[in-house]
């Protein structure tokens, strides 16, 4: 049966979308794009898979989520194969303890997703909102939720439980891990590209505006630097990463900051932006002569390498590192600096391969292989959505 899969990744001010066709277990990209700057200077851009350049559609600058999705569906009506069944797959950031695989959405599932919003208050409301809007606009179309946390359910309780009484673990206060759809794609990609390495001990570094590490053993997640929330672990664009909980108590008790003020500080005003007082964009920081910018990059690298070493400890060894995400895929300098600081592990970088952003950037004599691979979360969502419908 021929199916087409619309993949939706809905954020606070943007909607990213991709359209795939699925036939006889083959998945092919038709187009992708995004509607960004919603509510302020909204722009609709897309790229057909068979073309190299992107195109745009004029929409009102004040367009918000509901109208944006309606415009998208109306436009897609001219692109869809009317003989194919349409499925909509959603990236949903948090699945809590109950959602460990792609799930076809109904009213009960939607209610359970609403209950999970306190676990990811900055992301889940927008994920759920898109599902609700599309259910109104296309009530007969099957929607499937694909969870960023699901890839990490293979982690042991030793890894997941905080050093708190059991009652808090039972209440759901535990390490979940995130960026799972990205890690899922890397695991699949690496298995095709280098099966021997994929069967070994690998740390994947998803480095973008949000950043995390995943320790994989034979393609399965055993640890992740993000834990209960998307705040933990590495220094990110505007997020602090791991921080002493005592700092939060101090801000509450001694500086009389409200929970909302602390949330804004940790999610929106920290990380590279807070350290540099210049930008959250790594490219700007690397080009800057500012001492604060240099210090921000130095702290970023320090924390990255410290956490990679911690992941190697969890794995009890290390066979490979994979860089992915916007920074991981595009910043030769960050890869070079990180690999230099990790040379004590027996890692040797091929500088020419790194400069050319080749897939394999470690030298032939390196004890640890280093890859640069693109993470295609949309393709994974499309595959998971089709599988969920086939098995229903």
ChimeraX attribute file (.defattr): number of C-alpha atoms within 10 A of each C-alpha:
attribute: neighborCount
match mode: 1-to-1
recipient: residues
	/A:1	10
	/A:2	14
	/A:3	19
	/A:4	25
	/A:5	29
	/A:6	26
	/A:7	26
	/A:8	25
	/A:9	21
	/A:10	26
	/A:11	20
	/A:12	16
	/A:13	15
	/A:14	21
	/A:15	23
	/A:16	18
	/A:17	20
	/A:18	22
	/A:19	27
	/A:20	25
	/A:21	22
	/A:22	19
	/A:23	13
	/A:24	8
	/A:25	12
	/A:26	10
	/A:27	17
	/A:28	16
	/A:29	18
	/A:30	18
	/A:31	18
	/A:32	19
	/A:33	18
	/A:34	20
	/A:35	26
	/A:36	23
	/A:37	18
	/A:38	22
	/A:39	16
	/A:40	13
	/A:41	12
	/A:42	19
	/A:43	21
	/A:44	23
	/A:45	15
	/A:46	18
	/A:47	17
	/A:48	16
	/A:49	15
	/A:50	9
	/A:51	9
	/A:52	8
	/A:53	9
	/A:54	12
	/A:55	12
	/A:56	13
	/A:57	11
	/A:58	9
	/A:59	15
	/A:60	15
	/A:61	15
	/A:62	14
	/A:63	20
	/A:64	19
	/A:65	22
	/A:66	16
	/A:67	15
	/A:68	23
	/A:69	20
	/A:70	15
	/A:71	16
	/A:72	16
	/A:73	17
	/A:74	11
	/A:75	12
	/A:76	13
	/A:77	10
	/A:78	9
	/A:79	12
	/A:80	19
	/A:81	14
	/A:82	11
	/A:83	10
	/A:84	15
	/A:85	16
	/A:86	21
	/A:87	22
	/A:88	23
	/A:89	32
	/A:90	26
	/A:91	25
	/A:92	25
	/A:93	28
	/A:94	26
	/A:95	25
	/A:96	22
	/A:97	16
	/A:98	9
	/A:99	18
	/A:100	18
	/A:101	17
	/A:102	23
	/A:103	20
	/A:104	18
	/A:105	17
	/A:106	12
	/A:107	9
	/A:108	9
	/A:109	14
	/A:110	16
	/A:111	12
	/A:112	14
	/A:113	21
	/A:114	14
	/A:115	11
	/A:116	17
	/A:117	20
	/A:118	11
	/A:119	18
	/A:120	16
	/A:121	12
	/A:122	16
	/A:123	18
	/A:124	24
	/A:125	20
	/A:126	22
	/A:127	24
	/A:128	21
	/A:129	17
	/A:130	21
	/A:131	22
	/A:132	16
	/A:133	16
	/A:134	18
	/A:135	16
	/A:136	11
	/A:137	14
	/A:138	14
	/A:139	11
	/A:140	11
	/A:141	13
	/A:142	18
	/A:143	25
	/A:144	26
	/A:145	29
	/A:146	28
	/A:147	24
	/A:148	25
	/A:149	24
	/A:150	26
	/A:151	22
	/A:152	27
	/A:153	21
	/A:154	12
	/A:155	19
	/A:156	12
	/A:157	12
	/A:158	8
	/A:159	15
	/A:160	21
	/A:161	20
	/A:162	16
	/A:163	10
	/A:164	10
	/A:165	9
	/A:166	11
	/A:167	9
	/A:168	13
	/A:169	16
	/A:170	11
	/A:171	9
	/A:172	14
	/A:173	20
	/A:174	21
	/A:175	24
	/A:176	29
	/A:177	28
	/A:178	27
	/A:179	24
	/A:180	23
	/A:181	27
	/A:182	23
	/A:183	29
	/A:184	22
	/A:185	20
	/A:186	25
	/A:187	24
	/A:188	14
	/A:189	17
	/A:190	18
	/A:191	16
	/A:192	11
	/A:193	12
	/A:194	10
	/A:195	15
	/A:196	12
	/A:197	19
	/A:198	23
	/A:199	17
	/A:200	16
	/A:201	23
	/A:202	29
	/A:203	26
	/A:204	27
	/A:205	27
	/A:206	26
	/A:207	24
	/A:208	18
	/A:209	18
	/A:210	21
	/A:211	28
	/A:212	28
	/A:213	27
	/A:214	28
	/A:215	29
	/A:216	28
	/A:217	22
	/A:218	17
	/A:219	21
	/A:220	21
	/A:221	24
	/A:222	22
	/A:223	28
	/A:224	28
	/A:225	27
	/A:226	23
	/A:227	23
	/A:228	20
	/A:229	18
	/A:230	25
	/A:231	23
	/A:232	21
	/A:233	22
	/A:234	31
	/A:235	29
	/A:236	26
	/A:237	26
	/A:238	24
	/A:239	28
	/A:240	23
	/A:241	25
	/A:242	15
	/A:243	14
	/A:244	7
	/A:245	8
	/A:246	9
	/A:247	10
	/A:248	16
	/A:249	13
	/A:250	12
	/A:251	15
	/A:252	15
	/A:253	11
	/A:254	9
	/A:255	9
	/A:256	12
	/A:257	15
	/A:258	12
	/A:259	12
	/A:260	9
	/A:261	13
	/A:262	16
	/A:263	16
	/A:264	14
	/A:265	16
	/A:266	19
	/A:267	19
	/A:268	16
	/A:269	19
	/A:270	21
	/A:271	27
	/A:272	28
	/A:273	22
	/A:274	20
	/A:275	23
	/A:276	20
	/A:277	15
	/A:278	16
	/A:279	17
	/A:280	24
	/A:281	16
	/A:282	23
	/A:283	14
	/A:284	12
	/A:285	22
	/A:286	16
	/A:287	10
	/A:288	14
	/A:289	10
	/A:290	14
	/A:291	11
	/A:292	17
	/A:293	23
	/A:294	17
	/A:295	15
	/A:296	25
	/A:297	21
	/A:298	14
	/A:299	16
	/A:300	22
	/A:301	20
	/A:302	16
	/A:303	18
	/A:304	24
	/A:305	19
	/A:306	13
	/A:307	21
	/A:308	24
	/A:309	17
	/A:310	15
	/A:311	25
	/A:312	20
	/A:313	12
	/A:314	17
	/A:315	19
	/A:316	10
	/A:317	15
	/A:318	24
	/A:319	20
	/A:320	22
	/A:321	24
	/A:322	25
	/A:323	25
	/A:324	24
	/A:325	22
	/A:326	17
	/A:327	22
	/A:328	22
	/A:329	24
	/A:330	21
	/A:331	19
	/A:332	16
	/A:333	15
	/A:334	22
	/A:335	23
	/A:336	17
	/A:337	15
	/A:338	17
	/A:339	21
	/A:340	14
	/A:341	15
	/A:342	16
	/A:343	14
	/A:344	9
	/A:345	15
	/A:346	14
	/A:347	22
	/A:348	21
	/A:349	23
	/A:350	18
	/A:351	15
	/A:352	12
	/A:353	15
	/A:354	23
	/A:355	15
	/A:356	11
	/A:357	18
	/A:358	15
	/A:359	17
	/A:360	17
	/A:361	24
	/A:362	25
	/A:363	18
	/A:364	12
	/A:365	12
	/A:366	17
	/A:367	16
	/A:368	21
	/A:369	22
	/A:370	27
	/A:371	21
	/A:372	23
	/A:373	22
	/A:374	20
	/A:375	22
	/A:376	17
	/A:377	21
	/A:378	26
	/A:379	21
	/A:380	22
	/A:381	30
	/A:382	31
	/A:383	18
	/A:384	20
	/A:385	26
	/A:386	22
	/A:387	13
	/A:388	17
	/A:389	15
	/A:390	9
	/A:391	6
	/A:392	7
